[in-house]
Amino acid sequence: MSADLLPLKILVVDDERAIRRFLRASLGAQGHTILEAENGSMALQVAAEQRPDILFLDLGLPDMDGVEVTRRLREWSEAPIIILSVRDRESDKILALDAGADDYLTKPFGMGELMARVRGVLRHTQQSASPDPVFCAAGLQVDLSRRVVSREGQEIGLTPTEYEILKVLVQYAGKVLTHQQIISRVWGSGYNEEAHLLRVNMSNLRRKIERDPSRPDLIVTEPGVGYRLRLTG
């Protein structure tokens, strides 16, 4: 088990027994407790009764779509949700993330990447619980309480819009944010069709905070979906 990851209670929601068996064996060997559900109704019941620390959720469930399960869970639960699905269309990823999922992995996937995503969403949860956190990664430091951004000890001057974009990314560090989620938080719902504003400001922000803007190591592009602020670089 990773040194910074304590034993977790994980709910695996998938109608394929082989997937559940694989995750149960792999995750159980790392000391985690595995709960299982083969459909959406069972998932909602187990989640309510057992209160898992994190959920791995398939989209193609026999009784209801995983997006609907996500929406229902988000009515009362803030437990991180990572989608594990064979669906690789951008529209499916955006629907799931907009419904409240924290991350999305396309099957087949490696356990190393899955656990890296788990560490990412859990760090985001911990940061969200702490008021005015100071975010640090790959030489970048963002002090939200003082509104100070620096890299390698050198303060960086950002425009108000660039700072607000970075602030949103920091608040959800490790989590994929769709274009629309960022736009609505920075500019408001009335700017949903103004994706070019985000692209221009994101390019300027990267130019200021990345070591090499042509090969970003902090703000990762999720093609066709949005962006994610990496926790390490």
ZAVEX-865327 format. One record per residue (C-alpha): residue number from 1; x, y, z; chain; residue in one letter. Coordinates in pm, whole numbers, plus 50000, padded with zeros to 5 digits. Layout:
<sites>
{site NUM {X Y Z} 'A' 'A'}
...
</sites>
This chain:
<sites>
{site 1 {50000 50000 50000} 'A' 'M'}
{site 2 {50116 50352 49927} 'A' 'S'}
{site 3 {50264 50520 50232} 'A' 'A'}
{site 4 {50020 50809 50208} 'A' 'D'}
{site 5 {49707 50598 50158} 'A' 'L'}
{site 6 {49532 50450 50462} 'A' 'L'}
{site 7 {49305 50143 50433} 'A' 'P'}
{site 8 {48983 50238 50257} 'A' 'L'}
{site 9 {48630 50103 50238} 'A' 'K'}
{site 10 {48573 50084 49862} 'A' 'I'}
{site 11 {48241 50013 49691} 'A' 'L'}
{site 12 {48283 49849 49349} 'A' 'V'}
{site 13 {47972 49882 49132} 'A' 'V'}
{site 14 {47990 49668 48819} 'A' 'D'}
{site 15 {47767 49400 48667} 'A' 'D'}
{site 16 {48070 49203 48543} 'A' 'E'}
{site 17 {48170 48949 48805} 'A' 'R'}
{site 18 {48521 48922 48660} 'A' 'A'}
{site 19 {48584 49294 48713} 'A' 'I'}
{site 20 {48457 49278 49071} 'A' 'R'}
{site 21 {48672 48972 49139} 'A' 'R'}
{site 22 {48982 49138 48990} 'A' 'F'}
{site 23 {48937 49456 49195} 'A' 'L'}
{site 24 {48853 49261 49510} 'A' 'R'}
{site 25 {49173 49058 49481} 'A' 'A'}
{site 26 {49396 49349 49381} 'A' 'S'}
{site 27 {49262 49601 49631} 'A' 'L'}
{site 28 {49210 49351 49911} 'A' 'G'}
{site 29 {49575 49252 49886} 'A' 'A'}
{site 30 {49661 49617 49958} 'A' 'Q'}
{site 31 {49459 49612 50282} 'A' 'G'}
{site 32 {49141 49778 50158} 'A' 'H'}
{site 33 {48790 49658 50245} 'A' 'T'}
{site 34 {48586 49584 49932} 'A' 'I'}
{site 35 {48209 49616 49907} 'A' 'L'}
{site 36 {48030 49504 49591} 'A' 'E'}
{site 37 {47713 49586 49399} 'A' 'A'}
{site 38 {47606 49449 49061} 'A' 'E'}
{site 39 {47345 49713 48976} 'A' 'N'}
{site 40 {47249 50072 49053} 'A' 'G'}
{site 41 {46976 49998 49306} 'A' 'S'}
{site 42 {47206 49776 49508} 'A' 'M'}
{site 43 {47479 50038 49487} 'A' 'A'}
{site 44 {47256 50307 49634} 'A' 'L'}
{site 45 {47147 50074 49914} 'A' 'Q'}
{site 46 {47499 49959 50002} 'A' 'V'}
{site 47 {47631 50316 49988} 'A' 'A'}
{site 48 {47360 50434 50227} 'A' 'A'}
{site 49 {47414 50147 50471} 'A' 'E'}
{site 50 {47794 50112 50460} 'A' 'Q'}
{site 51 {47911 50471 50382} 'A' 'R'}
{site 52 {48215 50378 50170} 'A' 'P'}
{site 53 {48516 50607 50149} 'A' 'D'}
{site 54 {48518 50592 49768} 'A' 'I'}
{site 55 {48318 50431 49487} 'A' 'L'}
{site 56 {48429 50272 49159} 'A' 'F'}
{site 57 {48126 50292 48931} 'A' 'L'}
{site 58 {48054 50141 48591} 'A' 'D'}
{site 59 {47816 50328 48360} 'A' 'L'}
{site 60 {47652 50032 48185} 'A' 'G'}
{site 61 {47450 49887 48472} 'A' 'L'}
{site 62 {47150 49659 48405} 'A' 'P'}
{site 63 {46884 49860 48590} 'A' 'D'}
{site 64 {46996 50225 48553} 'A' 'M'}
{site 65 {47277 50420 48395} 'A' 'D'}
{site 66 {47578 50501 48611} 'A' 'G'}
{site 67 {47523 50872 48546} 'A' 'V'}
{site 68 {47183 50845 48716} 'A' 'E'}
{site 69 {47341 50657 49007} 'A' 'V'}
{site 70 {47594 50939 49038} 'A' 'T'}
{site 71 {47319 51204 49042} 'A' 'R'}
{site 72 {47127 51018 49313} 'A' 'R'}
{site 73 {47438 50968 49524} 'A' 'L'}
{site 74 {47524 51336 49499} 'A' 'R'}
{site 75 {47189 51426 49656} 'A' 'E'}
{site 76 {47325 51314 49993} 'A' 'W'}
{site 77 {47683 51183 49962} 'A' 'S'}
{site 78 {48015 51357 49898} 'A' 'E'}
{site 79 {48214 51032 49876} 'A' 'A'}
{site 80 {48451 51043 49576} 'A' 'P'}
{site 81 {48327 50859 49266} 'A' 'I'}
{site 82 {48561 50728 48998} 'A' 'I'}
{site 83 {48392 50605 48681} 'A' 'I'}
{site 84 {48539 50284 48534} 'A' 'L'}
{site 85 {48378 50225 48196} 'A' 'S'}
{site 86 {48440 50092 47846} 'A' 'V'}
{site 87 {48265 50401 47711} 'A' 'R'}
{site 88 {48532 50635 47579} 'A' 'D'}
{site 89 {48323 50903 47409} 'A' 'R'}
{site 90 {48383 51257 47527} 'A' 'E'}
{site 91 {48008 51307 47573} 'A' 'S'}
{site 92 {47988 51015 47818} 'A' 'D'}
{site 93 {48280 51148 48020} 'A' 'K'}
{site 94 {48133 51498 48034} 'A' 'I'}
{site 95 {47789 51370 48141} 'A' 'L'}
{site 96 {47942 51167 48424} 'A' 'A'}
{site 97 {48168 51446 48547} 'A' 'L'}
{site 98 {47889 51705 48527} 'A' 'D'}
{site 99 {47666 51469 48727} 'A' 'A'}
{site 100 {47921 51474 49010} 'A' 'G'}
{site 101 {48181 51207 48936} 'A' 'A'}
{site 102 {48533 51300 49046} 'A' 'D'}
{site 103 {48730 51118 48778} 'A' 'D'}
{site 104 {48691 50885 48480} 'A' 'Y'}
{site 105 {48903 50589 48367} 'A' 'L'}
{site 106 {48839 50394 48050} 'A' 'T'}
{site 107 {48859 50015 48066} 'A' 'K'}
{site 108 {49100 49842 48043} 'A' 'P'}
{site 109 {49311 50026 48299} 'A' 'F'}
{site 110 {49618 49956 48508} 'A' 'G'}
{site 111 {49606 49933 48885} 'A' 'M'}
{site 112 {49891 50184 48911} 'A' 'G'}
{site 113 {49691 50450 48730} 'A' 'E'}
{site 114 {49373 50366 48921} 'A' 'L'}
{site 115 {49543 50408 49258} 'A' 'M'}
{site 116 {49706 50732 49142} 'A' 'A'}
{site 117 {49359 50863 49059} 'A' 'R'}
{site 118 {49236 50748 49401} 'A' 'V'}
{site 119 {49515 50939 49575} 'A' 'R'}
{site 120 {49429 51243 49364} 'A' 'G'}
{site 121 {49059 51258 49448} 'A' 'V'}
{site 122 {49124 51186 49816} 'A' 'L'}
{site 123 {49375 51471 49837} 'A' 'R'}
{site 124 {49116 51698 49682} 'A' 'H'}
{site 125 {48867 51590 49950} 'A' 'T'}
{site 126 {49119 51663 50224} 'A' 'Q'}
{site 127 {49206 52003 50078} 'A' 'Q'}
{site 128 {48839 52097 50045} 'A' 'S'}
{site 129 {48790 52025 50414} 'A' 'A'}
{site 130 {49069 52265 50509} 'A' 'S'}
{site 131 {48998 52640 50496} 'A' 'P'}
{site 132 {49231 52850 50280} 'A' 'D'}
{site 133 {49480 52574 50196} 'A' 'P'}
{site 134 {49824 52645 50055} 'A' 'V'}
{site 135 {49864 52433 49744} 'A' 'F'}
{site 136 {50213 52311 49658} 'A' 'C'}
{site 137 {50318 52097 49361} 'A' 'A'}
{site 138 {50618 52087 49130} 'A' 'A'}
{site 139 {50756 52413 49267} 'A' 'G'}
{site 140 {50424 52598 49239} 'A' 'L'}
{site 141 {50274 52751 49554} 'A' 'Q'}
{site 142 {49925 52901 49568} 'A' 'V'}
{site 143 {49825 53069 49893} 'A' 'D'}
{site 144 {49449 53117 49864} 'A' 'L'}
{site 145 {49418 53316 50185} 'A' 'S'}
{site 146 {49674 53575 50067} 'A' 'R'}
{site 147 {49601 53541 49693} 'A' 'R'}
{site 148 {49973 53493 49629} 'A' 'V'}
{site 149 {50105 53266 49354} 'A' 'V'}
{site 150 {50474 53179 49323} 'A' 'S'}
{site 151 {50697 52928 49152} 'A' 'R'}
{site 152 {51044 52831 49267} 'A' 'E'}
{site 153 {51014 53111 49523} 'A' 'G'}
{site 154 {50940 53381 49265} 'A' 'Q'}
{site 155 {50603 53555 49288} 'A' 'E'}
{site 156 {50395 53541 48969} 'A' 'I'}
{site 157 {50167 53820 48857} 'A' 'G'}
{site 158 {49832 53692 48732} 'A' 'L'}
{site 159 {49531 53880 48598} 'A' 'T'}
{site 160 {49212 53848 48807} 'A' 'P'}
{site 161 {49068 53601 48555} 'A' 'T'}
{site 162 {49384 53389 48543} 'A' 'E'}
{site 163 {49389 53378 48923} 'A' 'Y'}
{site 164 {49023 53270 48940} 'A' 'E'}
{site 165 {49089 52987 48693} 'A' 'I'}
{site 166 {49389 52871 48894} 'A' 'L'}
{site 167 {49191 52901 49217} 'A' 'K'}
{site 168 {48919 52670 49082} 'A' 'V'}
{site 169 {49180 52419 48965} 'A' 'L'}
{site 170 {49351 52429 49306} 'A' 'V'}
{site 171 {49022 52381 49491} 'A' 'Q'}
{site 172 {48960 52069 49283} 'A' 'Y'}
{site 173 {49322 51957 49244} 'A' 'A'}
{site 174 {49352 51603 49114} 'A' 'G'}
{site 175 {48994 51609 48983} 'A' 'K'}
{site 176 {48894 51646 48620} 'A' 'V'}
{site 177 {48691 51962 48561} 'A' 'L'}
{site 178 {48493 52000 48241} 'A' 'T'}
{site 179 {48516 52317 48035} 'A' 'H'}
{site 180 {48164 52414 48140} 'A' 'Q'}
{site 181 {48236 52359 48509} 'A' 'Q'}
{site 182 {48532 52596 48495} 'A' 'I'}
{site 183 {48350 52855 48285} 'A' 'I'}
{site 184 {48048 52863 48515} 'A' 'S'}
{site 185 {48266 52906 48826} 'A' 'R'}
{site 186 {48484 53178 48677} 'A' 'V'}
{site 187 {48250 53374 48449} 'A' 'W'}
{site 188 {47901 53254 48544} 'A' 'G'}
{site 189 {47633 53051 48368} 'A' 'S'}
{site 190 {47570 53322 48110} 'A' 'G'}
{site 191 {47906 53248 47946} 'A' 'Y'}
{site 192 {47851 52877 47874} 'A' 'N'}
{site 193 {47909 52927 47501} 'A' 'E'}
{site 194 {48227 53131 47546} 'A' 'E'}
{site 195 {48479 52846 47546} 'A' 'A'}
{site 196 {48732 53064 47364} 'A' 'H'}
{site 197 {48763 53281 47677} 'A' 'L'}
{site 198 {48877 52979 47872} 'A' 'L'}
{site 199 {49122 52867 47604} 'A' 'R'}
{site 200 {49286 53209 47578} 'A' 'V'}
{site 201 {49316 53260 47952} 'A' 'N'}
{site 202 {49432 52902 48009} 'A' 'M'}
{site 203 {49707 52950 47751} 'A' 'S'}
{site 204 {49819 53271 47925} 'A' 'N'}
{site 205 {49807 53103 48267} 'A' 'L'}
{site 206 {50018 52813 48149} 'A' 'R'}
{site 207 {50271 53051 47998} 'A' 'R'}
{site 208 {50317 53207 48343} 'A' 'K'}
{site 209 {50320 52904 48574} 'A' 'I'}
{site 210 {50448 52610 48367} 'A' 'E'}
{site 211 {50819 52535 48335} 'A' 'R'}
{site 212 {50759 52452 47969} 'A' 'D'}
{site 213 {50418 52576 47845} 'A' 'P'}
{site 214 {50446 52356 47535} 'A' 'S'}
{site 215 {50468 52049 47762} 'A' 'R'}
{site 216 {50259 52135 48072} 'A' 'P'}
{site 217 {50345 51942 48387} 'A' 'D'}
{site 218 {50083 52107 48609} 'A' 'L'}
{site 219 {49763 52176 48417} 'A' 'I'}
{site 220 {49681 51860 48224} 'A' 'V'}
{site 221 {49441 51870 47928} 'A' 'T'}
{site 222 {49175 51600 47921} 'A' 'E'}
{site 223 {49106 51607 47543} 'A' 'P'}
{site 224 {48757 51723 47459} 'A' 'G'}
{site 225 {48657 51721 47827} 'A' 'V'}
{site 226 {48846 51978 48032} 'A' 'G'}
{site 227 {49149 52015 48258} 'A' 'Y'}
{site 228 {49301 51867 48572} 'A' 'R'}
{site 229 {49561 52020 48803} 'A' 'L'}
{site 230 {49817 51755 48883} 'A' 'R'}
{site 231 {49919 51705 49242} 'A' 'L'}
{site 232 {50278 51624 49150} 'A' 'T'}
{site 233 {50496 51714 48857} 'A' 'G'}
</sites>
